[in-house]
Amino acid sequence: MNCSLPSLLSALVVILVAFDFVQGEMKPTKFAKEVVCEGCHAVIAETNKILGKGKRTDKTVMNSLRGICNAQRLNQYEFSPPTMKKVCDYWTENYETEIKAALTNGLPEDEQEIELCWISTDICKGVDRSHFRINKYEGPSKRKILAATKASTGEAVDEVADEVTDEPPAEKKEDVKEEKKDKKTSGKKSSKSKTKKDGKGKDEL
């Protein structure tokens, strides 16, 4: 089977593009990961403000995207408005398809953010927002992020809650209750025993 060089090169490009999309790698940018992650959050948040609760189509989303990368509009985020405008432009210019998919999937806003910032891309993975001083938004819950990322890779999600919650499993809760009950009972017995001893001591006197 003979293949021309252009055909081979075209096939190679398709494979590389597909591989890049699957891996969720980001397009080149000069901005730090935290800045690009904040830009991802801003794109979802600001577009939702414009769209409201009305019907969403590719056209309405595209019209909304044209109005979000405005420095004055982006003044409540962690980084300076000029920086936020540039990183917002980076998102709308490079990830139009992914943004539209996230905003029209019918999910709540925090899950749209997970879709764009953790699954379609992984730019917010590992970003610690706790040191942000201006924008105190904490981001989507770890439980939802883990559930969504596992679901996107076909992994089981039934144990997600136990993995990310600080609460002990139901069995452990019962053990804790029993332990507390035993301590209370033991304390009451000890108190009664002490009272009896004190009474005997007084009688002997």
C-alpha positions in Angstrom: 0.0 0.0 0.0 1.5 3.3 -1.1 0.8 6.5 0.8 1.9 9.9 -0.2 3.9 12.1 2.2 1.2 14.7 2.5 -1.4 12.0 3.4 0.9 10.6 6.1 1.5 14.1 7.5 -2.2 14.9 7.6 -2.9 11.6 9.4 -0.1 12.4 11.9 -1.6 15.9 12.6 -5.0 14.4 13.2 -3.6 11.9 15.7 -1.6 14.5 17.5 -4.6 16.8 17.8 -6.8 14.0 19.1 -4.1 13.0 21.6 -3.7 16.6 22.8 -7.5 16.9 23.3 -7.8 13.7 25.3 -4.9 14.6 27.5 -6.6 18.0 28.3 -3.3 19.9 27.7 -3.5 23.6 27.6 -2.7 25.8 24.6 0.5 27.8 25.1 0.2 30.8 27.3 2.6 33.1 29.2 0.3 33.3 32.3 0.8 31.3 35.5 -1.6 28.4 36.1 -3.4 30.3 38.9 -4.1 33.2 36.5 -5.5 30.9 33.8 -7.6 29.0 36.3 -9.1 32.3 37.6 -9.8 33.2 34.0 -11.6 29.9 33.5 -13.8 30.6 36.5 -14.4 34.1 35.3 -15.5 33.0 31.8 -18.1 30.6 33.3 -19.3 33.1 36.0 -19.6 36.1 33.7 -21.2 34.3 30.8 -23.8 32.9 33.2 -24.6 36.4 34.5 -25.4 37.5 31.0 -27.3 34.4 29.9 -29.4 34.2 33.1 -32.0 31.5 33.2 -33.2 31.8 29.6 -32.9 29.2 26.9 -29.3 28.5 25.8 -28.1 27.9 22.3 -24.8 28.1 20.6 -25.9 31.5 19.3 -26.9 33.0 22.7 -23.7 31.7 24.3 -21.5 33.2 21.5 -23.3 36.5 21.8 -22.7 36.5 25.6 -19.0 35.6 25.2 -18.5 38.7 23.1 -19.4 40.9 26.1 -17.4 39.3 29.0 -13.8 40.1 28.3 -14.1 43.7 29.5 -11.6 45.0 32.1 -14.3 46.9 34.0 -16.4 43.8 34.2 -13.5 41.7 35.5 -12.5 43.9 38.5 -13.7 41.6 41.3 -11.3 38.8 40.5 -8.0 37.9 42.1 -5.7 39.5 39.4 -5.7 42.9 37.9 -8.5 43.8 35.4 -6.0 44.2 32.5 -4.5 40.8 33.3 -8.0 39.2 33.6 -9.0 40.7 30.2 -6.0 39.1 28.5 -6.6 35.7 30.1 -10.3 36.0 29.3 -9.4 36.6 25.6 -7.1 33.6 25.8 -10.0 31.4 26.8 -12.5 32.8 24.3 -10.0 32.6 21.4 -8.7 29.1 22.1 -11.6 27.2 23.8 -14.8 28.4 22.1 -16.0 24.9 21.5 -15.3 23.7 25.1 -16.9 26.8 26.6 -20.1 26.4 24.5 -20.3 22.7 25.5 -19.9 23.5 29.2 -22.5 26.3 29.1 -25.2 24.4 27.2 -25.0 21.1 29.0 -27.8 21.9 31.4 -25.7 21.5 34.5 -25.5 23.9 37.5 -22.9 26.6 37.3 -20.3 24.9 39.5 -20.5 21.7 37.4 -20.1 23.8 34.2 -16.9 25.1 35.8 -15.7 21.6 36.6 -16.5 20.6 33.0 -14.4 23.4 31.5 -11.6 23.8 34.1 -11.0 20.2 35.3 -12.3 17.9 32.6 -12.1 19.5 29.1 -8.9 21.1 30.4 -7.1 20.4 33.7 -6.0 24.0 34.4 -7.5 24.2 37.8 -6.3 20.8 39.0 -3.9 21.4 42.0 -4.6 25.2 42.2 -4.9 26.3 45.8 -7.3 29.2 46.1 -7.0 29.5 49.9 -4.2 32.2 49.5 -6.3 34.4 47.2 -6.8 37.7 48.9 -9.3 39.5 46.6 -11.6 36.8 45.3 -12.6 34.6 48.2 -14.6 32.2 46.0 -13.4 28.7 47.1 -14.3 26.9 43.9 -16.5 23.8 43.3 -16.6 21.2 46.1 -13.9 18.5 46.1 -16.7 15.9 46.2 -18.2 17.1 42.9 -14.9 17.5 41.2 -13.8 14.0 42.1 -17.2 12.5 41.1 -17.2 14.4 37.7 -13.6 13.5 36.8 -14.2 9.8 37.7 -17.4 9.8 35.7 -15.6 11.3 32.7 -13.0 8.5 32.7 -15.6 5.8 33.3 -14.5 5.0 36.9 -16.9 4.0 39.6 -18.2 6.9 41.6 -20.1 5.1 44.4 -17.3 5.6 46.9 -16.5 9.2 46.1 -18.3 10.6 49.1 -16.3 8.4 51.6 -13.1 9.4 49.9 -13.5 13.2 50.2 -15.7 13.8 53.2 -14.3 14.4 56.7 -17.3 12.6 58.3 -16.7 9.0 59.4 -18.7 6.2 57.8 -22.0 5.2 59.4 -20.4 2.2 61.2 -17.8 4.4 62.8 -20.4 6.9 63.9 -22.3 4.2 65.7 -19.1 3.1 67.4 -18.5 6.7 68.5 -22.0 6.9 69.9 -21.6 3.6 71.8 -18.3 4.7 73.2 -19.8 8.0 74.4 -22.7 6.1 76.0 -20.3 3.7 77.8 -18.3 6.7 79.1 -21.5 8.3 80.4 -22.7 5.1 82.1 -19.2 4.5 83.5 -19.2 8.1 84.8 -22.6 7.7 86.5 -21.6 4.4 88.1 -18.4 6.0 89.4 -20.3 8.9 90.8 -22.9 6.6 92.6 -20.1 4.5 94.0 -18.3 7.6 95.4 -21.6 8.8 96.9 -22.1 5.5 98.7 -18.6 5.5 100.0 -19.0 9.0 101.3 -22.2 8.0 103.0 -20.6 5.0 104.7 -17.7 7.2 105.9 -20.2 9.6 107.5 -22.0 6.7 109.2 -18.8 5.4 110.7 -18.0 8.8 112.1 
